[in-house]
């Protein structure tokens, strides 16, 4: 599973930490972007989430996005790419 994933997150987000550890265990590569450190990233997250800064928000190589997905949803999306 080598498709590109960008995970928009914050350091204090428990859901983000859980998903990162699950993806690490499965060997799924991803890039982390902290929306508190990268202002443009917060705008991307807001666009995907109706104005809310909800994390984790994952953006896949095809440009699609999903918010707070389960590991199964991530794996299903990667298999479809």
N, C-alpha and C positions, 0 to 999 in steps of 0.2 A: 504494500500500500504506500506508494510514493507520491500520491497526488498532493498538491499544495493546499495547505489549510492555514489560515490566519485566525488566531484566537484573540479576540479583543477581551480584555480582562482588567481587573484591578488587583492590587496585592492583598486586599482584605476579603475578597470574595470566596466564601467557602465552596460554592458550587463550582467555581473555576478551579480551585485546588483539587477537588474530587475528580473532575473531568480530566484535568492534566495528568493526574496519577493513573487513571484508568487508561488513557491514551498511551502513556509511557509504558505501562505493562504490556500493551498490545503492539508496541513498536510502531505506533502511528506518529509520523513526524508532523510538526506544526511550528508556526512562528507565533511568538507572543507579542502583543502590542498592548501596553498599559495605557488605557484611555485617560488616566489622570496625568500622564507625562507627555502624551502626544495629542494636542488639542484637535487636530484634524481627524484623528481616530475616533474621538468622541462624537464628532459630526457624522461619521459613517455609521456608528452604532445607533445614533438617534434616527437616521434615515431609515434604517432597517426595522426599528422598533417604535414607530409612530411617535417620535419625539422623546422617547425614554432612553436613558443610558443603562440598558439592561445587559448584564454580562453573566455568563460567557456568551458572546455572540461569535459564531464561527462563519467565516467566509471561505468558500471553496474555490478551486481553480476555475470553475465555470462561471463564477460571479454570484452564485446563489448563496444565500445566508440562512442560518438557523440559530435560534436563541435558546440557550440552556438545553441542548439536546442530551439524550441518553447516549451512552457508548454505542448501543445497538443502532441508533439513528445515524451516528457518525459513520459506522462501518457500512451501513446500508447505502449511504450517499457515496462513499468512496468506491464501493463496488459498482455503482451505477455510472461513475465517471469514466 
